[in-house]
Each structure stands twice: as C-alpha cells, then as structure tokens.
Amino acid sequence: MTEATTRLTQLLGIRHPIVLGPFGGLSSVELTATVSELGGLGSFGLFGYDARHIVQTGEAIRAATSAPFALNLWLPLPTDGAALPPRAFEQALEAVRPLYDAVDTPVPSAPPERYLPSFGEQWEAVLEVRPAVASFVYGVPPEHVVADARARGIRLVGTATTVDEAVALEAGGIDAIVATGLEAAGHRVAFLRPAETSLVGSISLIPQVVDAVSVPVIAAGGIADRRGVAAAIALGAAGVQVGTAFLRTRQSAASDDHRRAIEATAAEDTVLTRAMSGRLARGAANRAIRAIEADGAIAPYPVQGWLTAGFRAAAAKLGKGELQSLWMGQSARLAVRDDARDVFAELLAGVQGTTGVPGETGPPRGVA
C-alpha cells in the first residue's frame, strides 16, 4: 500500500482502504458487516431513521461484527422545504397520483408533525451507538458534533463534490474526505453551490482535492473494479468508496428489479433527477421519473420524498422496477458480481496492484 493508504487504514482502524458507500434506504446489516469483516469499512446509511431504529441498527451490526463500521447521516440544508402551501402540495400530489394508481395504493396526506426525524435526534442516537466512524453528506457538521465525536474517539468523514467543499470540511475538523465525482450513484451531495453547478468528474476532482487538503482523501464515483481502484490511487487518493458494485450484490437491500437494472443500464442511460426526493440524484431513467418530470410539479425536499415513498415501496413489493428509485452510478455495467466477498476481492486487487484480465474475479474469497 502507499503511504496515503496506510495513513487512512490506521486512522480508521481498518486493514484495507475500501469503504462501502452508505445507501440511504438500501443499506443492510449483512452487507455492512461483511465489508467490515473483510477488513474494509462497512457503512450504513441512516436516512429517515429515528433514534430507536438507529440504536437497534447499531446493535445489530455489532452483533454481526466486532470490526469498525461507519454510520452515515444527512445534514440539513437551508434550502430544504419543511412544508408547502396546501395548493402547491396538491399540485405535487396530483403529479404522482397515476403512479399510486398503478400499484393500487392510496396517495399520502401531509404528515401531522414532520417529514423526517431531526438531525439532533439522530446524532444523539449515533453517539449512543458510538461507531468507530460517523460520516456525513450535505455539509460540514456543527462544532458541537465534532466536539462530541472527539470526546468519544469517533472519527469523522465528510463528503465533497468540489474542491471548495473539501477545504471547508477540513477547516471544520473532518478527519477524512470522500471526494465524490459526478459519476456516482444516488444523491449529489453538494452543499456550497447548487448540485447542478457542482458536477465535477472523478478524474478531475480527486487530484485537485488531494492537492487542496492535508487529510486523507477517499475517491468515489465510477469505481467498480480493480482498474478504478488503481486509477484512484494513482490520482493520489488514500482509498476508495464503492457503492453500485456492492449494491448489485445479494447482501444489499436492493430489490431484484434494482439488481437487474444495474446489470442492464448503460452509463448514458443514467440520469440526474429531483423527481424522487426533491434533491438531485443519479439513477436509471424509468417510467416514474419520466412521468414526474413531464408534469413538472416537483416539491422541494423532503416533501417530494414523502410524496413518492408510498408508490416506490409498493412497487418494490410488486416487482415493478419502472416505479422504483433505481439508484446507480455510471459504471453500473462493471458491477458484474453478486457476492460482496467477490466484489471486495476484486477491489483489493486494485489496491495491491494485482494484474489480471478485466472482469475476472480477483483474489479468492475470505480476503485476509
């Protein structure tokens, strides 16, 4: 390993500089524990989880592995819409009504109190779990959060889509930074400028972030096999964060429709959309996205996520991929393995500089 990768592994207490991407709504205890057991950093996305579920999840992960793991939280943005005027809510609701009809599910009404648990409630629960690492998207954690983590020996990882964001994260006390290129799956987690104007590709972003900060940089976006890992390390990254390749595996919480879509979707057939949550995210274009965008009545986050959650959940149960959130990155077709151990072995081959035929499984299962 390079000096940078060694620094990262020592910082996080892991054996290999491979981080599982945290999937909001698609994380699983099994996948998180598997990556941690193999020597990487398993991550679990806590989007939408209240305090009780966070503590329960932490207990379940600890029961499955004694290795370090990360819990991931979304920070609130000033642009988030807490509520909508009744008329605007009804307009956004009418845009998704045909999708609810398609799965024979009633449309939702506005929640009586709130759309999501508060960040403060979630953070207190994370402190109770006391994971080795807490990771964040959509901003720099407040000073008191950094102080809380320091007092408990929790390492902090932030996520940047631009160089300026990386600099802000380091200034805010973050221990390591995920530099996530526009190729990545799921939500574009920009926080200093609008997401649409913060679209920088990995090959450009990674070395510029490495040059701009002194903390270890973890590369994310478009990395699915040993070639991507080797390229990221050559660009100066200390490690990699991988999402879609692990999401494709049987250990994730993705539906079978989602896995099949990852296999079948070309890079140019993924899109950036606000249709499903109100925040910009990358996934496969499907009927739901096209219908909502054609109507044009997309509510701000988190209202839009509330409006689409019901039909998406019903569609997953019914096996209707055209009505689900099929998040994936532009390297989806490189995600060819259905076991997380095989994915990890392939990625580790890139860390170790192993050569081989692209697409072949790397080192044997049970990575040391």
N, C-alpha and C positions, 0 to 999 in steps of 0.2 A: 504493500500500500504506500501511497505518497505521504509526505509529511502532513499535508492538509487532511487526508482521510484519517490518519492516525489521531490527529487532534480532535476530529469530530467524534470518532468512536470513544475516545477517552472522555470527552465532555459528556456524552450521553450515556456512557456505561454499556455500550453495545460492542459486539465483536466485528460486525461488518457494516459499512456505511450505506445501508439500504433501508429506506424509510417507506412504510406503507402509507399511501395517501389516505387521509381521513374522508370517508364518504358520509356526508350528511344524509341520513335516512337509509343508507345501504351498507353501513358498517356491520360487521358481525363479530361476536366474541371469538368464534373459532378462527377467523382469518387473522384478527389482531394477535391472538395468542400464538398462532402458527408462525407468523413472521418474527415475533419476539423470540420464540423458542429456537428458531433457526439462527439467531444472532443479530437480526436487524431490529428496527424499532417499529413494532406494531402500533398502529394509531386507530383511534375510534372517534368518529365524528358525533358530537352531541347535539347537533342541530335539533331544536324542538323538544329536547329532553328537559323535564322538570327535575327538581332536586332529588326526589325519591328514585326516579329512574336512573339518574347519574350514579347515585350511590350503589344501586343494585347492579348496574353495569360494571362499575369498578370492582365490586366483589366477585362478579362472575369471571372477569378477566383474571383477577388474582387467583381464583380457584383453578384456572386453566394454565397459568404460567407464573413462575416466580421471576421471570426476566423483566427488564424495564419495558414500559409501554407509555404511550402518549394519549392524552385526552385533548380533543380539539373543540374550541369554541368560536362562534361568530361574534365579533364585536359590533355594537350598533353603529349605524351611520347617521349623520344629521339629516340626510335626505330620506330616511325611512318614513313611510306614511303610517302613523298609528291608527288612523281611521279615515273614512271617506264620507262626504256628504251623502245622504240617502240616494239622491238621484244618480250620482256617479257610481255608487255601489251597485245599484240596479242595472246600470248600463253594462258594467263589467260582468255582472252575473248573467245577463242575457247572452253575452258573448260565449259563455261556457255551457249554457243550458242544453244545447244539442248534444254535447259530449256526455253530460249526465244522462240524457235520454238514451244514448247509445249503450249505456251499461245499466239501464233501468234502476237508477239511483236518484233519490231526491236531491235537489240543489240545496246548498247550505245557506243558512242565515248568518248574520254577523254574530260573533261570539259575545256573550253577555259582559265579559270583562276585558279580555286581552287575547291577542292572536298567538302570542308566544310567551314562554317564561322569560323573566327578566335576566339580563346578564349577571346582575348581582346575585340572584338566587342560584344561578348555575355555578358561578365562581365559588360560592361558599361550599357547594356540594363537591366541586373538584378538590378544594382544599381538604375536605373530609376524606376523600379517596386517597389523596396525596400520591399521585402518579409520579414517576421519575421525570416526566416531561409534560408540560402544558403547551399546546400550540394554538396559535390564533390566526384568524383571517379577518380581513377588512379593517386593519388599523393597528395602532400602537396601543398596547394595554396601558391603562391608567397607572400612575405611580404607586398607588396603594396595592395594585395587583402584583406589580413587580416586587414590592417590599414583602408582601405575603409569601410569594414564591421563594424569595431569597431566604426568608426565615425558616422555611421548611425544606430547603435543599432541592426545590423543584426547578429544573432547567426550563428556560423559556425559548420557544421557537416562533418567529413571526414569518409572515408571508408577504413578498413584494412582487409587484408586476412591473415596476420601473426602478431605475437607479435611485431617484429621489425618495421613493418609499423605503428602499433598503437603508439609505442613510438615516432616515427618520426612525426606523426600527432600532438601528444600532444606538442612536442617541437616546432612545427610550429605555435602554437596558436589556435588550433582547440578546440571548446567548448565541443563537444561530439563526440564519435567514434562509427560507426557501425562496429561490428566485424562480417564479413560475411563468413560463413562456405562453404565448397565445395559443399554442397547440394543445394545451392541457384540457382535460375533461372537466365538465362541471362549471361551477361559478367562477367568473372572472373577479378576483377579489381586490380590485383596485380601491384605494381609499383617499388619495390626494387629488386625483382628477377623475372625471367620468370614465367608466370602464371602456367605453368606445374609443377614447383617446389615449388609452393606456395599453395598447395592443403591441407588444414587442415580442418578437420570436426568440426562442431559447438560445439559438446560436449567437444572437446579438446581445441578449440580456445577460447571460451568465458571466462572460468575461468582464463586462462593464461593472456588474455588481461586485465581482471578486476584487476588481481594482479599487472600488469605492469604499469598501468596508474592511474592517480587520477581523470580524468574527467569521466563523466557518459558513460557507455558502452551500446549500443543498439545491441541486438542479432539479427542476420539474418541468414537464411538458414535452410530450413526444418521445419519451423514453420507455421502451417496451422490451428490449433485448440487450445482449452484451454490447452491441455496436453503439447504442445510445449511451450506455453507461461509460464506455471507453471515451466517447466523444465529450461527454460532460466533464469527465476528469481531466481530459486534455485541455479543456477550456478553463480549468482552474477550480472546478467545483470540488468540495470535500466529500460529497456524497450525492446520492440521488433519491428523489421521492417518486414513487411509481404508483399510478392509480389504475388506469384502464386494464393493464395486463393482469393485475390482481383481481379487479372487478369481474373479469371474464371467468375466474376460477369457481369451482363448485363450493369453495369455502366462504365466498362472499354472500351477501344477502340479495344479490341481483336476481331478478326473475329469469326463467328460461328464455322468455322473449328477449330480454335485455342481452343475455349472453349471445343469442343467435344474431341479434342486431350488431353486436360488436364484431362478430365474425364477418358479417356481410357488408358493413358500411365502409365505403371508401373515404379517404381524407377529405375530398372535395364535397362529400355529401353530409358532413357535419356542419352545423350552423351555430351561430351565436344568436341567442334569443332571450327576450324577457318574458315570453309568453307564459311560462310555467310558474315563475316565482315573483316576477317583478324586478329581479336583478338579472344582469346579463350572464348567460351560461352557455356552454358548448355541449351539444348532443346531436343525435341523429334527427334529421328532419322527418316529421311524421304527420299524420292527419291532425292531431291535436294542435301542434304548433302552427301548421298552415291555417287552420280554421280560426284560431285566436288572433293571429297576426292579420288575417284578411279582414276581420271585424274591426280591429284597431283599438278596441276598448280594453286596454291592459292597465290594471290597477297597480299602484306602487306596492313595493314590498313593505310589510309582509302580507298585505291584503290579497294580492294575486295568488300567493302560495296557498292561502286559506281557500280561495275560490276554486282552485284546481285540485286540491288534495283528495277530495272525495272521489272524483271520477278516476284519478290516477290509481288510487288504492283498489277500487273496484275492477279496473282494467287489469291490474296485476293478477287478481284472483281469477279473472275470467280468461286470462291468456291473450289479451288484446294489446299487443305491443304498440299499435298505432295510437293508443290513447295513454301511454305511459311516458314518464320522463326518462328517455334513453340516453343518459349522460355518457359521453365517451370522448376521448381525445382524437387527434388527427392521425395517430399511429395505431388505431384500433385494429387494422388488419394484421399488425405484427403481434397482436395478442392471440397466440395460437395454442396456448397451454391451458388445460382445465384443472390442473392441480397447483396450488400455491407453492408447494415444495419445488416443483419443476420450474416455475417462474423464478423463484428465488435463486435456484442453482444457475439458471441462465444469466441472471443479472450479476451474480457473483463472479461468473466467468469474465465479465467485462471489467470488474474491479481487479481481478487477478491477472488480467492481460492474456487470458487463455484464448487461443485461436481455434477456429473450427468453421464448419460450414454454417452459414446463416440459416436459422430456423431449426437446427438440431438442438436437442436438449443438452445443456451443459453438464457440469459435474453431477454425480449420482445424487439421489435423494439422501436426506439425512445429512445436510451440509454441516460440516464441523465448524 
